[in-house]
Amino acid sequence: MSSEPGAPGCEPEAPGCEPGAPGCEPEAAGRVRRGPPDSAQGAAPDSAQGAVPDSAQGAVAKTAYEAVPAERAGSTAAAAARGSEAESEERSAGGVVVRGDQTVVIVPRKRAQDGTRVLGLPKGHIEPGETAEQAACREVAEEGGVQGRLLEELGEVRYEVVRAGRRVPKQVRFFLLEYLSGDPGDHDHEIEEARWLPLVRAARELTYEGEREMARRALLRVGRAR
């Protein structure tokens, strides 16, 4: 399902947000790899995690997480598009959709490398001709089963995935959305389960630290709005 520019649920409502305090600790058993500084951003990844699969792509390893504040996310995305690695970098988008004090979380059918279930946020590849905002709305609808109104960008998570023995940089931009309609039970076939979870629990229980950080930032925005 694809969102057209100006379609309901995909209109930006506010400019970028203040950065939250990114925190990144190792997330999986196995060898932990410290990522090198991102020279284009002047910031080093706070930590790395062991090899775990990309739930949307299958058994590929993730390393070197870095949570990037929202006001830097657009500029780093533009820089990546101009850089020599633009063709090899994978770009995705996802959403933290909130209803009161709850958010939609998903369990993909594909398991982590150790066979455990992954608890995550709706996210996926940005399709050709699609903006990150449109992709976030679409992924929330497809994987989370709900429609949301885009409020603001929360930031991005940058890491590497290992495919066919080579490391590929990946960028996932996350957006805060307000719930409009729908039922998490209407998720697509790639998802085993989608459900509402208190946002404060999502900030603790999501499998990947980069996504836990996005939930923490959403929690701050929701608290400020009340």
C-alpha positions in Angstrom: 0.0 0.0 0.0 1.5 3.3 -1.0 0.9 6.8 0.3 0.7 9.7 -2.2 2.0 13.2 -1.3 -0.7 15.1 0.5 -2.6 11.9 1.3 -4.4 11.8 4.8 -2.0 10.6 7.4 1.1 11.8 5.7 1.1 15.6 6.1 4.0 16.8 8.2 2.6 18.7 11.2 5.7 20.1 12.8 9.4 20.8 12.2 12.2 18.7 13.7 12.5 18.0 17.4 15.1 18.4 20.0 17.6 15.6 20.2 17.1 13.0 22.9 20.1 11.4 24.7 21.1 8.5 22.5 22.0 5.4 24.4 23.4 2.3 22.7 24.5 -0.8 24.5 25.3 -4.3 23.1 22.1 -6.1 22.2 22.8 -9.7 21.4 25.0 -12.6 22.4 28.1 -13.2 20.4 31.0 -11.0 19.4 30.4 -7.3 20.0 32.0 -4.9 17.5 32.8 -1.3 18.2 31.9 0.9 15.2 34.3 3.6 13.9 33.3 7.3 14.2 31.0 8.7 11.5 33.4 11.3 10.1 30.6 12.9 8.1 28.6 13.6 11.2 31.4 14.2 13.7 29.9 11.7 16.1 30.9 8.2 17.0 28.4 5.4 17.5 27.7 5.0 21.2 28.1 1.2 21.0 27.7 -1.8 18.8 25.7 -4.9 19.0 26.5 -8.5 18.0 25.4 -10.2 14.8 21.6 -10.3 14.6 19.3 -10.5 11.6 17.5 -7.7 9.9 13.9 -8.7 10.5 12.7 -7.3 7.2 15.5 -8.8 5.1 16.3 -12.2 6.6 19.5 -13.5 8.2 21.9 -10.6 8.0 24.1 -9.2 10.7 23.7 -5.7 12.2 26.6 -3.8 13.7 27.6 -0.3 14.8 24.3 1.3 15.9 24.1 5.1 16.1 21.0 7.0 17.0 21.0 10.4 15.3 18.9 13.4 16.4 16.1 14.5 14.2 17.6 17.9 13.2 20.7 16.1 11.9 18.8 13.2 10.2 17.7 15.2 7.1 21.2 16.7 6.6 22.9 13.3 7.0 20.5 11.8 4.5 21.3 14.5 2.0 25.0 14.1 2.5 24.7 10.3 2.0 22.8 10.8 -1.2 25.6 13.0 -2.5 28.4 10.7 -1.2 30.2 8.1 -3.1 28.6 5.3 -1.1 25.0 6.5 -1.9 24.4 3.6 -4.3 25.3 1.0 -1.7 23.6 2.5 1.3 20.2 1.1 2.2 17.5 3.6 3.2 14.5 2.7 5.3 11.8 4.5 7.3 9.6 3.6 10.2 7.1 5.0 12.7 6.3 5.3 16.3 2.5 5.6 16.2 1.0 6.6 19.5 -2.5 6.3 20.9 -2.7 7.8 24.3 0.3 6.3 26.2 0.5 3.2 23.9 2.4 2.5 20.6 2.2 -0.3 18.0 4.9 -2.9 18.1 5.5 -5.8 15.8 6.9 -9.3 15.9 8.3 -10.3 12.4 8.0 -13.9 11.3 11.7 -14.0 10.7 13.6 -14.8 13.9 16.9 -13.4 15.3 20.0 -15.4 14.4 19.7 -17.2 17.8 16.1 -18.2 17.0 14.5 -15.7 19.4 11.6 -13.5 18.5 12.3 -9.9 17.6 10.1 -7.1 19.1 10.3 -4.1 16.9 8.8 -1.0 15.4 7.1 -0.9 11.9 9.7 0.0 9.3 10.9 -0.9 5.8 12.6 0.1 2.6 11.9 3.4 1.0 10.5 2.6 -2.4 11.6 4.4 -5.6 9.9 7.7 -5.9 8.7 7.6 -2.3 9.7 10.0 0.4 10.8 8.8 3.9 7.6 10.3 5.3 5.4 8.4 2.9 7.4 5.2 3.5 6.9 5.6 7.3 3.1 6.0 6.8 3.0 3.0 4.5 5.0 0.7 6.7 2.9 1.6 9.8 -0.2 0.7 7.8 1.2 -2.5 6.3 3.1 -3.9 9.2 1.2 -2.3 12.1 -2.3 -2.4 10.6 -3.1 1.2 11.5 -3.3 4.6 9.9 -1.4 7.5 11.5 -1.0 11.3 11.0 2.6 12.3 10.8 3.7 14.7 13.4 7.5 15.1 13.4 10.7 13.3 12.8 12.3 11.6 15.8 15.7 10.9 14.3 17.5 8.1 12.5 19.4 4.9 13.4 22.5 4.1 11.4 24.2 0.8 11.4 25.7 -1.8 9.0 24.2 -5.1 7.8 26.3 -7.9 6.4 25.0 -9.4 3.2 26.9 -12.1 1.2 30.0 -11.4 3.3 30.1 -7.7 2.7 29.2 -4.8 5.0 26.5 -2.5 3.8 25.6 0.8 5.6 22.0 1.3 6.5 20.0 4.3 7.5 16.5 4.1 9.1 14.6 7.4 9.7 11.9 7.3 12.3 8.8 9.5 12.6 6.3 10.1 15.3 2.7 9.5 14.2 -0.6 10.1 15.9 -3.1 7.1 15.6 -6.1 7.8 13.4 -7.7 4.4 12.7 -7.2 0.7 12.1 -6.5 -2.4 14.1 -3.0 -3.9 14.6 -4.6 -7.3 13.8 -4.8 -6.2 10.2 -1.0 -6.5 9.6 0.5 -8.1 6.5 1.8 -11.6 6.0 5.4 -10.8 7.0 4.4 -10.0 10.5 3.5 -12.7 13.1 1.9 -10.3 15.5 1.2 -6.6 15.9 -0.2 -5.1 19.1 -0.4 -2.1 21.3 2.2 -1.8 24.0 2.6 1.0 26.6 5.2 3.4 25.2 7.2 3.3 28.5 7.5 -0.5 28.1 8.5 -0.2 24.5 11.3 2.0 25.5 12.6 -0.9 27.6 11.5 -4.0 25.8 12.1 -3.4 22.1 14.9 -5.8 20.9 17.2 -3.2 19.3 18.7 -0.3 21.2 18.3 2.1 18.3 14.5 1.5 18.3 14.3 1.7 22.1 15.9 5.2 21.8 13.2 6.2 19.2 10.6 5.1 21.7 12.2 7.1 24.5 12.2 10.2 22.2 8.5 9.6 21.4 7.8 9.3 25.1 9.4 12.7 25.8 7.3 14.3 23.0 4.1 12.8 24.2 4.8 13.9 27.8 5.6 17.4 26.6 2.3 17.6 24.7 0.2 16.9 27.8 
